[in-house]
């Protein structure tokens, strides 16, 4: 079973003009979608840290999960609007540097980049 890492925005309020609760709901919906397809999903909105933790702590946790050798991530899904987030760009760079397959969610389609 492959694992997906759903990217998170370090500026949750900014991405797509939605608030934090709307973003959490969108991430949960995407998580359930991939779980139904049989994937083990890491949802960074549920990374074990308190939601009010600093962006730095969330990024450290997410990058640690992304680059873990013990529980390797096979895919990262870049959700629509990811280019508007510095944190998402860092996750993209880390994923490509580590040979993780990137899937882009654009206009309702999934586009695979290896």
N, C-alpha and C positions, 0 to 999 in steps of 0.2 A: 504494500500500500504506500503510495507516494504521499508526501506531505506538501500542503500548500501554505505559503505565508502570504497573508493578505496585507498589502501595504497600508500604513497608517499615515495620517498627516500630522506633522508637528504643530500645524496651525489648524486645529480641528474646526474652528469657527469659520475659517476662510475657504475651505475646500467646497467648491460648488455652491457657495453661499448658504450652506446649511448649518444648523447649530449642532452641538455635540450629540444630543439625543437622536437627531435625524441620522447623523453619521453612524452612531452605534447600531441603529436599526438597519442601516444599509449594509454594514459589515456582517451583522448577524444573518441577514437574508442571504448574502453571498456565502457565508460559512455553511449554512444549511443546504444550499444548492450543491456545493462541492461534496459535502458529507453524503448526500443522497447518491452521488456518483461513485461513492466508495473511497473517497480520499480522507486522510486524517488531516485536519485543518488546524493551523495555529492562527487564531484571531488576535491581532495585537491590541484590540480594544479590550481583550480579556487576558492580558498577559501576566496577571497575578499581582500587579502593582496597584496601589490605590489610584483612582482616576485623577486625583489632584496632585499626583507626583509630578515633578518637574519634567519638562520635555527632555532634558538630558538623561534622566533616569529611564524614561520610556525608550529613548533611542538606544541606550546601552543594552537594555533588556531585549529589544527587538533585534538588534544587530548580533547579540550573543546567540539568540535563537536561530537567526538566519545562517550564521557561520558555524554552528555546532557540528562537531564531528561525531558526537555520541548519538545524536538524533538528527541526521542530515535532512535538510530541506531539499526537495527535488525541483519544486516550482515556486515561483513568486507571481502572484497575480497583481498587476498594476491597475488599480481601479480608475475609472474615468476621473480626470482632473488631477492626476498624480503630478503632472508637471508644475503645478502651482504650489508644491510643497518641497522645501529644501530637504526635509527628512526623507521623503519618498525618492528624491533624486539620489541621496546617499545610499538608500537601500537598493536602488536599481544598480548603481555602480558596484556595490558590494556583491550583489547577486551575479552580475556579469563577470566580475573578476574571479569569482569562485566557481564559475561554470554552471550556475543554476539556471535552468530554463525559465525564461520570462514570458508570461502571458499577459497581453494587454487587453483590457476591456474597453473597447471603443465602439460607440454607437450601437450598443447591444450585441456586438460580436466579440468573440475571443480570438485574438491574433497571437500566434506562437512565435517567439523569437529565440533562436538557439545560437 
